[in-house]
Each structure stands twice: as structure tokens, then as C-alpha cells.
């Protein structure tokens, strides 16, 4: 189930600016701190941090070296999708 979709038409700014993430939180009528943002690119992690969201870096995909993701200081870095469940359960 997808509750909201934000496209490049919804904000003038693009990641790594936090505007798209903040727009999503606004549309869902929740504070940004209530969300986690999952990404495989350093701009995802920058946007999440600047928006005040939990940042989760994923190491799969291979487009960007894990070292570049780690340099952004994500709250979590995961190697498998099922690890998201552990994180979300810990925050509930």
C-alpha cells in the first residue's frame, strides 16, 4: 500500500534538499521525525538527516560504494531488506 507519492513536480527542490521528504510528511499529516527514509545514494541520506528523519542506508544495488554511504553517518546501514523489520520493531 502506498499512501503518498511525491514526484519532481511536487517541490522545486530535489534531493539532497529535504523538501521532497518534508512534503511527504506534510501530506501524511505527521512530523518528519515519525519517518525513516531508506536510500542507496548519499543524497538520500543527506535529505533524511536534514528533514529530521531516521536515515537508513542500504548496501545492495552496487551503484554507490558503501564507503560513500557510511561517510554520511546514517542512523543504520543494512545489508538485507528483512533488516528493516528489526529497525521498525525497535522504534515502535
Sine and cosine of phi, psi and omega as CSV:
sin_phi,cos_phi,sin_psi,cos_psi,sin_omega,cos_omega
0.00,0.00,0.76,-0.65,0.06,-1.00
-0.93,-0.37,0.86,-0.51,-0.03,-1.00
-1.00,0.03,-0.46,0.89,-0.02,-1.00
-0.44,-0.90,0.58,-0.82,0.09,-1.00
-0.81,-0.58,0.76,-0.65,0.06,-1.00
-0.92,-0.40,0.80,-0.60,0.02,-1.00
-0.91,-0.42,0.04,-1.00,0.01,-1.00
-0.90,0.43,-0.24,0.97,0.03,-1.00
-1.00,0.10,-0.21,0.98,-0.07,-1.00
-0.99,0.11,-0.43,0.91,0.03,-1.00
-0.64,-0.76,0.49,-0.87,0.04,-1.00
-0.96,0.29,-0.50,0.87,-0.03,-1.00
-1.00,0.03,0.43,-0.90,0.03,-1.00
-0.86,-0.51,0.38,-0.93,0.11,-0.99
-0.84,0.54,0.66,-0.75,0.36,0.93
-1.00,0.05,0.09,1.00,0.11,-0.99
-0.90,0.44,0.62,-0.78,-0.05,-1.00
-0.98,0.22,-0.07,1.00,-0.10,-1.00
-0.79,0.61,-0.72,0.70,-0.01,-1.00
-0.88,0.47,-0.61,0.79,0.01,-1.00
-0.94,0.35,-0.65,0.76,0.03,-1.00
-0.91,0.41,-0.58,0.82,0.05,-1.00
-0.90,0.45,-0.65,0.76,0.04,-1.00
-0.89,0.46,-0.71,0.70,0.02,-1.00
-0.88,0.48,-0.66,0.75,0.02,-1.00
-0.88,0.48,-0.71,0.70,-0.01,-1.00
-0.90,0.43,-0.48,0.88,0.02,-1.00
-1.00,0.01,-0.02,1.00,0.05,-1.00
0.85,0.53,0.70,0.71,0.03,-1.00
-0.68,-0.73,0.39,-0.92,0.07,-1.00
-0.94,0.34,0.58,-0.81,0.01,-1.00
-0.82,0.57,-0.56,0.83,-0.02,-1.00
-0.89,0.45,-0.23,0.97,0.01,-1.00
-0.98,0.17,-0.06,1.00,-0.12,-0.99
-0.89,-0.46,0.40,-0.92,0.20,-0.98
-0.89,-0.46,0.60,-0.80,0.03,-1.00
-0.87,-0.49,0.79,-0.61,-0.07,-1.00
-0.96,-0.28,0.76,-0.65,-0.02,-1.00
-0.47,-0.88,0.32,-0.95,0.01,-1.00
-0.89,-0.46,0.24,0.97,-0.08,-1.00
-0.68,-0.73,0.60,-0.80,-0.09,-1.00
-0.85,0.53,-0.54,0.84,0.04,-1.00
-0.89,0.45,-0.52,0.85,0.08,-1.00
-0.89,0.46,-0.69,0.72,-0.06,-1.00
-0.95,0.32,-0.61,0.79,0.07,-1.00
-0.90,0.44,-0.72,0.69,0.00,-1.00
-0.87,0.49,-0.69,0.72,0.01,-1.00
-0.88,0.48,-0.73,0.68,0.00,-1.00
-0.88,0.48,-0.73,0.69,-0.03,-1.00
-0.92,0.39,-0.46,0.89,0.03,-1.00
-0.99,0.13,-0.21,0.98,-0.03,-1.00
1.00,0.10,0.37,0.93,0.01,-1.00
-0.98,-0.17,0.35,-0.94,0.14,-0.99
-0.92,0.39,0.73,-0.68,0.00,-1.00
-0.96,-0.28,0.76,-0.65,0.00,-1.00
-0.81,-0.59,0.89,-0.45,0.03,-1.00
-1.00,-0.06,0.66,-0.75,0.07,-1.00
-0.94,-0.33,0.68,-0.73,-0.08,-1.00
-1.00,-0.05,-0.08,1.00,-0.01,-1.00
-1.00,-0.02,0.23,-0.97,0.00,-1.00
0.95,-0.32,-0.66,0.75,0.12,-0.99
0.97,0.26,0.06,1.00,-0.01,-1.00
-0.96,0.29,-0.56,0.83,-0.05,-1.00
-0.80,-0.60,0.68,-0.73,0.02,-1.00
-0.88,0.48,0.62,-0.78,0.00,-1.00
-0.84,0.54,-0.55,0.84,-0.02,-1.00
-0.87,0.49,-0.58,0.81,0.02,-1.00
-0.94,0.34,-0.53,0.85,0.06,-1.00
-0.95,0.32,-0.70,0.71,-0.01,-1.00
-0.88,0.47,-0.55,0.84,-0.01,-1.00
-0.89,0.46,-0.37,0.93,0.02,-1.00
-1.00,0.09,-0.06,1.00,0.06,-1.00
0.91,0.42,0.76,0.65,0.01,-1.00
-0.89,0.46,0.41,-0.91,0.06,-1.00
-0.91,0.41,-0.56,0.83,0.02,-1.00
-0.60,-0.80,0.46,-0.89,0.23,-0.97
-0.74,-0.67,0.76,-0.65,-0.07,-1.00
-0.82,-0.57,0.41,-0.91,-0.03,-1.00
-0.95,-0.30,-0.29,0.96,-0.04,-1.00
-0.63,-0.78,0.56,-0.83,0.00,-1.00
-0.84,0.54,-0.56,0.83,-0.04,-1.00
-0.91,0.42,-0.31,0.95,0.04,-1.00
-0.93,0.38,-0.36,0.93,0.07,-1.00
-0.86,0.51,-0.62,0.79,0.00,-1.00
-0.86,0.51,-0.67,0.75,0.00,-1.00
-0.88,0.47,-0.69,0.73,-0.01,-1.00
-0.90,0.43,-0.74,0.67,-0.04,-1.00
-0.91,0.41,-0.60,0.80,0.05,-1.00
-0.92,0.39,-0.57,0.82,0.01,-1.00
-0.94,0.35,-0.44,0.90,-0.03,-1.00
-1.00,-0.07,0.01,1.00,0.03,-1.00
-0.99,-0.17,0.00,0.00,0.00,0.00
